[in-house]
Amino acid sequence: MKLKSMLTFFPALALLGACAEEIVSEEQEPVSPEVTYSTDGKELADGAKLEVYANSPVRLEATVRTPGPVECAWYVTDDGVESKVASTPVVTYVFPEVGEYGIRFEAFNEAGSTGGSWTVNASGIPLEVTFDVEGETIESMVGETLAVNVTVTGGGEGLTTTWTLTGEDGVPETISTSESLSYRLSAPGTYTLTYLGVNTYNISVTESWTVEVADLPLDVDFSMAGDAFSCTVGFPVAITATPVTGTEGVTHSWKVDGTDAGTDAVLNHTFTSAGEHTIEYHATNAIDETFSYTWTVTVTELVEGTMFLDFEGLASLPSNFSDSHITLEDNPYRTDINPSAKVILADKSSSTSGTSGYFNIKNVVIDNPSGYTTLRMKVYLGSAPYYPPIRLFPESGQVDIYPCRINGMEFDNSAPSKDAWKALIYTDDWNVLEYDIRDGGLTSFEGIEQIQPRPFTVDFSAGQSTGATDPVTNPRIMYYDDFEFLP
């Protein structure tokens, strides 16, 4: 039995050897590549036109359907210049600007090549914004802040924003260029609020709302602070009423000591007798809201002084008035306050540097100087914002003093403010300024032989005016008259 099994096995080996000799190794012939295309997962036909967003990534994929090694390349044409951008079947490319581009793909091996080409329109990314305002109308009040928050959800590259507010006059006013709006409303009325956003691709979003601004109750500001003040017999008192809210259709009325004194926004009144007086103001607006205010006025007699010099009848300035820029001139502004014929002109209008324009009154000789504490003078400033002090020269050092009274009314020169000054100064008439020597720590004019008016100072530290002159704000021309000493 074992012998038979072996004989059976050997023929099988022989047959196996014969079959092995008949196996032939064959090499596969290369074929030209076949390719299909897609972009961002969607099939892309050769020659198609692609619509993409500029400055956003685009995935381009070539799938080779034939076996064997294949080389490939992607090309992009921009402004007529073709550039190779990848050597792989898949590329992600960003078209940098809005415009037309060309794309070309090539796949090749030793058997041949194939490829495809496409045109690309790269457009701008749309601007997308949302607002936290619901509805088409925004209701607000004078003094409140108009706020609109903006959220950019797309296409915000290079965003510029313009907010405009158009009133009943139809003239738009740019009120902000911030992405979101925060604006304080100052006047009642119906407005149109418009948002304009433009991105780097010149794609814009416009949105508008109607804004209804209600007024606050009637309220009035006055040029005269407080509810009590003092003045002097013979000097005009001027109070200006300025409605700040509830301003529609405001009418004014004034009374002095119970007698009607005018219906203008400005009261001008001259008291002719000393004592306590009352000024009353009343206003009514278009919706019958009312506002009232009352002042108690202490009126004093004009203190008689000793005239030091009034320049009448003189042909030139006295020798103790020194400095080349002051001259004796005819009074160009004759008024009830100063009807004088002759006055001093201080003129530094030709100066190109900063100057206070001071001039000196030397050898001040008066009888009984220890009996006088105040110097009174008349000054014509016009509308120039000057705050003229005087500088005194005692036996040692120097002292700058600002007026304690302006046009018969008290001025706080210990804590002076420009607003308080402007409320008392006449811009179209002469001003009467009183300087109390005691405000400078002195007791009288005893030992004071030189006085130095400083006309062109622009603050309350005897600071000089700037170098540039201007006909209104810095003309460097001022007039002085009637220097008197008061006890």
C-alpha positions as CSV (number, residue, x, y, z in Angstrom):
1,M,0.0,0.0,0.0
2,K,2.8,2.5,0.7
3,L,4.4,1.8,-2.7
4,K,1.2,2.5,-4.6
5,S,0.8,5.9,-2.8
6,M,4.3,7.0,-3.8
7,L,3.8,6.0,-7.5
8,T,0.7,8.1,-7.5
9,F,2.6,11.1,-6.1
10,F,5.5,11.3,-8.6
11,P,3.3,11.7,-11.8
12,A,1.7,14.6,-10.0
13,L,5.0,16.3,-9.5
14,A,5.9,15.9,-13.1
15,L,2.7,17.4,-14.2
16,L,3.2,20.4,-11.8
17,G,6.7,21.1,-13.3
18,A,5.3,21.1,-16.9
19,C,2.6,23.8,-16.0
20,A,5.2,26.1,-14.3
21,E,7.1,26.3,-17.6
22,E,4.0,27.7,-19.4
23,I,3.5,30.9,-17.1
24,V,4.5,34.1,-19.0
25,S,4.9,37.6,-17.3
26,E,3.2,40.4,-19.3
27,E,3.8,44.2,-18.8
28,Q,0.6,46.4,-19.1
29,E,0.8,49.1,-21.9
30,P,0.4,52.7,-20.6
31,V,-2.6,54.7,-21.6
32,S,-3.3,58.4,-21.7
33,P,-4.8,59.8,-18.5
34,E,-8.5,60.2,-18.1
35,V,-9.6,62.8,-15.6
36,T,-12.8,64.1,-14.1
37,Y,-13.1,67.4,-12.2
38,S,-15.0,68.8,-9.3
39,T,-15.0,72.0,-7.2
40,D,-16.0,72.1,-3.5
41,G,-17.5,68.6,-4.0
42,K,-19.6,69.4,-7.1
43,E,-18.9,68.1,-10.6
44,L,-17.1,70.5,-12.8
45,A,-17.5,70.2,-16.6
46,D,-14.6,71.2,-18.8
47,G,-15.0,74.7,-20.2
48,A,-17.6,75.8,-17.5
49,K,-17.6,79.2,-15.9
50,L,-17.1,79.3,-12.2
51,E,-18.7,81.9,-9.9
52,V,-16.7,82.4,-6.8
53,Y,-16.0,85.0,-4.0
54,A,-12.8,87.0,-4.1
55,N,-10.5,86.4,-1.2
56,S,-12.3,83.2,-0.2
57,P,-10.7,79.7,-0.6
58,V,-11.9,77.5,-3.6
59,R,-11.1,73.7,-3.6
60,L,-10.3,72.4,-7.1
61,E,-10.0,68.6,-7.5
62,A,-8.9,66.5,-10.5
63,T,-9.6,62.7,-10.2
64,V,-7.4,60.5,-12.5
65,R,-9.4,57.5,-13.7
66,T,-6.6,55.6,-15.4
67,P,-3.9,53.5,-13.6
68,G,-0.2,54.1,-13.6
69,P,1.8,57.1,-12.6
70,V,0.5,60.5,-13.8
71,E,2.0,63.9,-13.4
72,C,-0.2,67.0,-13.2
73,A,-0.3,70.7,-12.8
74,W,-2.8,73.5,-12.1
75,Y,-2.3,77.0,-13.7
76,V,-4.1,80.3,-13.0
77,T,-4.2,83.2,-15.5
78,D,-4.4,86.7,-13.9
79,D,-4.2,89.8,-16.1
80,G,-3.0,87.7,-19.0
81,V,-0.2,86.1,-17.1
82,E,-0.3,82.4,-16.5
83,S,1.3,81.0,-13.3
84,K,1.7,77.5,-12.1
85,V,0.0,77.2,-8.7
86,A,0.2,73.4,-7.9
87,S,1.6,70.0,-9.0
88,T,-1.0,67.9,-7.2
89,P,-4.4,66.7,-8.3
90,V,-6.1,68.8,-5.5
91,V,-5.5,72.5,-4.8
92,T,-7.2,75.1,-2.7
93,Y,-6.7,78.5,-4.2
94,V,-7.8,82.0,-3.1
95,F,-8.5,84.5,-5.9
96,P,-7.2,87.7,-4.4
97,E,-9.3,90.4,-6.0
98,V,-12.6,90.9,-7.8
99,G,-12.3,90.2,-11.5
100,E,-11.9,87.6,-14.3
101,Y,-9.4,84.7,-14.1
102,G,-8.5,81.6,-16.1
103,I,-7.8,78.1,-14.7
104,R,-6.1,75.3,-16.6
105,F,-5.3,71.7,-15.5
106,E,-2.9,69.3,-17.3
107,A,-2.3,65.6,-16.5
108,F,0.3,63.7,-18.5
109,N,2.3,60.5,-18.7
110,E,4.5,58.8,-21.4
111,A,1.4,57.8,-23.3
112,G,0.0,61.3,-23.6
113,S,-1.7,64.2,-21.8
114,T,-5.2,65.6,-21.2
115,G,-6.5,68.6,-19.4
116,G,-9.3,71.1,-18.9
117,S,-9.7,74.9,-18.7
118,W,-12.3,77.2,-17.1
119,T,-13.1,80.9,-16.7
120,V,-13.6,82.3,-13.2
121,N,-15.6,85.3,-12.2
122,A,-14.5,86.3,-8.7
123,S,-17.1,88.7,-7.2
124,G,-17.1,90.5,-3.9
125,I,-18.4,88.9,-0.7
126,P,-21.8,90.4,0.1
127,L,-22.0,92.5,3.2
128,E,-24.4,91.1,5.7
129,V,-25.4,93.1,8.9
130,T,-28.1,92.9,11.5
131,F,-29.4,95.7,13.7
132,D,-30.9,95.5,17.3
133,V,-33.7,97.9,16.3
134,E,-37.1,96.4,15.7
135,G,-39.6,98.2,13.4
136,E,-39.2,101.2,11.2
137,T,-39.6,103.9,13.9
138,I,-37.4,104.8,16.9
139,E,-38.9,107.0,19.7
140,S,-36.7,109.1,21.9
141,M,-36.5,112.3,23.8
142,V,-34.2,115.4,23.8
143,G,-31.1,114.6,25.8
144,E,-31.3,110.9,25.4
145,T,-28.7,108.8,23.5
146,L,-29.8,107.3,20.2
147,A,-28.1,103.9,20.1
148,V,-28.1,101.3,17.3
149,N,-25.9,98.2,17.7
150,V,-24.7,96.6,14.5
151,T,-23.6,93.0,14.1
152,V,-21.6,92.1,10.9
153,T,-22.3,88.5,9.9
154,G,-20.5,88.4,6.6
155,G,-18.4,90.4,4.1
156,G,-17.1,92.8,6.8
157,E,-13.6,93.1,5.3
158,G,-12.6,96.8,4.9
159,L,-16.0,97.9,6.3
160,T,-16.6,101.7,6.4
161,T,-19.7,103.0,8.1
162,T,-21.6,106.3,7.8
163,W,-24.6,107.3,9.9
164,T,-26.6,110.4,8.8
165,L,-29.5,112.2,10.4
166,T,-31.8,114.3,8.2
167,G,-34.1,116.8,9.8
168,E,-37.1,118.6,8.5
169,D,-34.9,120.9,6.4
170,G,-34.0,117.8,4.3
171,V,-30.2,118.3,4.8
172,P,-28.4,115.1,5.9
173,E,-25.8,115.5,8.7
174,T,-23.1,112.9,9.2
175,I,-23.3,112.1,13.0
176,S,-21.0,109.1,13.2
177,T,-18.6,106.8,11.3
178,S,-18.4,104.2,14.0
179,E,-19.7,100.6,13.3
180,S,-22.4,101.0,15.9
181,L,-24.2,104.3,16.7
182,S,-24.3,106.3,19.9
183,Y,-25.5,109.9,19.5
184,R,-27.1,112.4,21.9
185,L,-30.2,114.0,20.5
186,S,-30.3,117.7,21.2
187,A,-33.5,119.0,19.5
188,P,-37.1,117.8,19.1
189,G,-38.6,116.8,15.8
190,T,-38.9,114.1,13.2
191,Y,-35.7,112.8,11.6
192,T,-34.6,110.2,9.2
193,L,-31.7,108.0,10.5
194,T,-29.7,106.3,7.7
195,Y,-27.0,103.6,7.9
196,L,-24.6,103.0,5.0
197,G,-22.0,100.3,5.2
198,V,-19.6,99.6,2.4
199,N,-17.0,96.8,2.4
200,T,-13.7,96.4,0.5
201,Y,-15.6,95.0,-2.5
202,N,-17.7,98.2,-2.8
203,I,-20.8,96.2,-1.8
204,S,-23.1,98.2,0.4
205,V,-26.0,97.8,2.8
206,T,-28.4,100.7,3.5
207,E,-31.0,100.9,6.2
208,S,-33.2,103.8,7.4
209,W,-35.5,104.5,10.3
210,T,-37.8,107.3,11.3
211,V,-36.8,108.9,14.6
212,E,-39.4,110.7,16.6
213,V,-37.7,113.0,19.2
214,A,-40.0,114.4,21.8
215,D,-39.1,117.5,23.7
216,L,-38.5,117.8,27.5
217,P,-40.6,120.1,29.6
218,L,-39.9,123.8,29.2
219,D,-36.7,124.9,30.8
220,V,-34.7,128.1,30.5
221,D,-31.1,129.1,31.2
222,F,-30.1,132.7,32.1
223,S,-27.0,134.7,31.6
224,M,-27.4,136.0,35.2
225,A,-26.4,133.3,37.7
226,G,-28.2,132.9,41.0
227,D,-31.4,134.5,42.2
228,A,-29.9,137.6,43.7
229,F,-27.3,140.2,42.5
230,S,-26.3,143.8,43.1
231,C,-25.9,146.6,40.6
232,T,-25.4,150.4,40.5
233,V,-27.8,153.2,39.8
234,G,-27.5,154.4,36.2
235,F,-25.9,151.2,34.7
236,P,-27.9,149.0,32.3
237,V,-28.7,145.5,33.5
238,A,-28.9,142.9,30.8
239,I,-30.3,139.4,31.3
240,T,-30.6,136.9,28.5
241,A,-33.1,134.0,28.7
242,T,-32.2,131.0,26.6
243,P,-34.8,128.2,26.4
244,V,-33.0,124.8,26.4
245,T,-35.9,122.3,26.3
246,G,-39.6,122.7,25.4
247,T,-38.4,125.3,23.0
248,E,-41.3,125.2,20.5
249,G,-43.2,128.5,20.3
250,V,-41.7,130.1,23.4
251,T,-42.9,133.6,24.4
252,H,-41.2,135.7,27.0
253,S,-42.3,138.4,29.4
254,W,-40.4,140.5,32.0
255,K,-41.5,142.6,34.9
256,V,-39.5,145.0,37.1
257,D,-41.1,145.8,40.4
258,G,-44.4,144.5,39.1
259,T,-44.3,146.6,35.9
260,D,-44.1,145.2,32.5
261,A,-40.5,145.5,31.1
262,G,-40.5,143.7,27.8
263,T,-41.3,140.6,25.8
264,D,-37.9,139.9,24.2
265,A,-35.5,137.1,25.2
266,V,-33.2,139.8,26.6
267,L,-34.1,142.2,29.4
268,N,-32.3,145.6,29.3
269,H,-33.1,147.8,32.3
270,T,-31.5,150.7,34.1
271,F,-32.4,151.2,37.7
272,T,-32.7,154.9,38.6
273,S,-33.1,154.5,42.4
274,A,-31.1,152.7,45.1
275,G,-32.7,150.0,47.2
276,E,-34.1,146.5,46.8
277,H,-35.9,145.7,43.5
278,T,-37.4,142.6,41.9
279,I,-37.1,141.2,38.4
280,E,-39.6,138.6,37.3
281,Y,-39.4,136.4,34.2
282,H,-42.2,134.2,32.7
283,A,-42.2,132.0,29.6
284,T,-44.9,129.9,27.9
285,N,-44.3,127.4,25.0
286,A,-46.6,126.1,22.2
287,I,-48.1,123.4,24.4
288,D,-48.8,125.8,27.3
289,E,-46.0,124.7,29.5
290,T,-44.8,127.6,31.7
291,F,-41.5,128.6,33.4
292,S,-41.0,131.4,35.9
293,Y,-38.0,132.9,37.7
294,T,-37.4,135.8,40.1
295,W,-34.3,137.8,41.1
296,T,-33.8,140.1,44.1
297,V,-31.7,143.1,43.0
298,T,-29.8,145.3,45.5
299,V,-29.2,148.6,43.8
300,T,-26.6,151.0,45.2
301,E,-25.8,154.6,44.5
302,L,-22.8,155.3,42.3
303,V,-19.8,156.0,44.5
304,E,-18.4,159.4,43.7
305,G,-14.7,159.3,42.9
306,T,-11.8,161.7,42.4
307,M,-11.0,162.1,38.7
308,F,-7.3,161.5,38.1
309,L,-7.4,162.2,34.3
310,D,-10.2,162.3,31.7
311,F,-8.1,163.7,28.8
312,E,-10.6,166.4,27.9
313,G,-9.0,169.5,26.5
314,L,-5.6,167.9,26.0
315,A,-3.7,168.0,22.7
316,S,-1.4,165.0,23.6
317,L,-1.0,162.5,26.4
318,P,0.6,163.6,29.6
319,S,4.2,162.7,30.0
320,N,3.5,160.2,32.8
321,F,1.6,158.0,30.3
322,S,4.4,156.2,28.6
323,D,4.9,153.6,25.8
324,S,4.9,154.3,22.1
325,H,1.8,152.3,21.2
326,I,-0.7,154.5,23.1
327,T,-2.0,157.8,21.6
328,L,-4.6,160.4,22.4
329,E,-7.5,160.0,19.9
330,D,-11.0,161.3,19.3
331,N,-13.6,159.0,20.9
332,P,-14.9,156.7,18.1
333,Y,-17.7,155.4,20.2
334,R,-19.6,158.2,21.9
335,T,-22.4,156.7,24.0
336,D,-24.4,157.6,27.1
337,I,-21.8,155.7,29.2
338,N,-18.9,157.7,27.8
339,P,-19.7,160.8,25.8
340,S,-16.1,162.1,26.1
341,A,-14.4,163.7,23.2
342,K,-10.9,162.4,23.9
343,V,-9.7,158.9,24.8
344,I,-6.6,156.7,24.9
345,L,-6.0,154.3,22.0
346,A,-3.8,151.2,22.9
347,D,-2.8,149.7,19.6
348,K,-0.5,146.7,19.1
349,S,-2.2,145.4,16.0
350,S,1.1,145.5,14.1
351,S,2.9,143.2,16.6
352,T,3.7,139.7,15.3
353,S,4.6,138.2,18.7
354,G,2.6,137.5,21.8
355,T,1.9,140.6,23.9
356,S,-0.2,141.9,26.7
357,G,0.1,145.4,25.3
358,Y,0.8,147.0,28.7
359,F,1.4,150.7,29.1
360,N,2.6,152.6,32.2
361,I,1.1,155.3,34.2
362,K,4.0,156.6,36.2
363,N,4.4,159.2,39.0
364,V,0.8,158.7,40.2
365,V,0.3,161.8,42.4
366,I,-3.0,162.2,44.3
367,D,-3.9,164.0,47.4
368,N,-4.3,161.7,50.4
369,P,-3.5,158.4,48.6
370,S,-4.1,156.4,51.8
371,G,-7.8,157.4,51.5
372,Y,-8.3,155.5,48.2
373,T,-8.7,151.8,47.7
374,T,-10.2,151.5,44.2
375,L,-9.3,152.5,40.7
376,R,-12.2,153.0,38.3
377,M,-11.8,153.4,34.5
378,K,-13.7,153.1,31.3
379,V,-12.7,150.5,28.6
380,Y,-14.0,149.7,25.2
381,L,-13.2,146.1,24.3
382,G,-15.6,145.4,21.4
383,S,-16.2,141.6,21.0
384,A,-12.5,140.6,21.5
385,P,-12.2,138.0,24.3
386,Y,-9.7,140.0,26.5
387,Y,-9.7,140.0,30.3
388,P,-7.6,143.1,31.2
389,P,-6.1,143.3,34.7
390,I,-3.9,146.1,36.1
391,R,-0.5,145.6,37.5
392,L,0.5,147.7,40.5
393,F,4.0,148.3,41.7
394,P,4.3,148.9,45.5
395,E,7.7,149.5,47.2
396,S,8.7,145.9,46.4
397,G,7.4,143.4,44.0
398,Q,4.3,143.7,41.8
399,V,0.6,142.8,42.1
400,D,-1.9,141.8,39.4
401,I,-5.6,142.7,40.1
402,Y,-8.7,141.9,38.1
403,P,-12.0,144.0,38.4
404,C,-14.2,143.5,41.4
405,R,-17.1,145.3,39.6
406,I,-18.0,145.4,35.9
407,N,-20.6,147.9,34.8
408,G,-21.8,148.4,38.3
409,M,-22.2,144.7,39.0
410,E,-20.1,142.5,41.3
411,F,-17.5,140.2,39.6
412,D,-15.9,137.4,41.6
413,N,-12.2,138.0,40.9
414,S,-11.2,135.5,43.5
415,A,-12.5,132.7,41.4
416,P,-13.1,134.3,38.0
417,S,-14.7,132.6,35.0
418,K,-14.9,133.7,31.4
419,D,-18.7,133.0,31.3
420,A,-19.3,135.2,34.3
421,W,-17.1,137.9,32.7
422,K,-18.9,137.7,29.3
423,A,-22.3,138.0,31.1
424,L,-21.3,141.4,32.4
425,I,-19.3,142.9,29.6
426,Y,-20.8,145.1,26.9
427,T,-19.5,144.3,23.5
428,D,-21.1,147.3,21.8
429,D,-20.5,150.0,24.4
430,W,-18.0,151.2,26.9
431,N,-17.4,149.2,30.1
432,V,-16.8,150.6,33.6
433,L,-14.3,148.5,35.4
434,E,-13.4,148.9,39.1
435,Y,-10.2,147.5,40.6
436,D,-10.0,147.2,44.4
437,I,-6.4,147.3,45.6
438,R,-7.3,145.3,48.6
439,D,-7.9,142.3,46.4
440,G,-4.1,142.2,45.9
441,G,-3.3,142.3,49.6
442,L,-2.7,146.0,49.7
443,T,-4.4,148.5,51.9
444,S,-4.5,151.7,49.8
445,F,-2.7,153.5,47.0
446,E,-0.2,154.8,49.5
447,G,3.3,154.1,48.0
448,I,1.9,153.1,44.6
449,E,3.6,155.3,42.1
450,Q,3.1,153.2,38.9
451,I,0.0,151.6,37.5
452,Q,0.2,149.3,34.5
453,P,-3.0,148.4,32.5
454,R,-2.6,145.2,30.5
455,P,-5.3,145.3,27.8
456,F,-4.6,142.2,25.7
457,T,-4.6,139.4,28.2
458,V,-6.5,136.3,27.2
459,D,-6.9,134.5,30.6
460,F,-7.0,135.3,34.3
461,S,-3.3,135.0,34.9
462,A,-2.3,138.2,33.1
463,G,-1.3,136.0,30.1
464,Q,-0.5,137.8,26.9
465,S,-2.4,137.4,23.6
466,T,-1.0,135.0,21.0
467,G,1.1,136.2,18.1
468,A,-1.5,136.0,15.3
469,T,-3.9,138.9,15.1
470,D,-7.5,138.7,14.0
471,P,-10.1,141.5,13.4
472,V,-12.5,139.9,15.9
473,T,-10.8,137.6,18.3
474,N,-7.4,139.3,18.6
475,P,-7.4,142.8,17.0
476,R,-5.0,144.2,19.7
477,I,-6.9,147.5,19.7
478,M,-8.6,148.9,22.9
479,Y,-9.7,152.3,24.2
480,Y,-9.3,153.7,27.8
481,D,-10.8,156.7,29.5
482,D,-11.7,158.4,32.7
483,F,-9.3,157.1,35.4
484,E,-10.8,157.8,38.8
485,F,-9.8,156.9,42.4
486,L,-12.6,155.8,44.8
487,P,-12.4,155.8,48.6
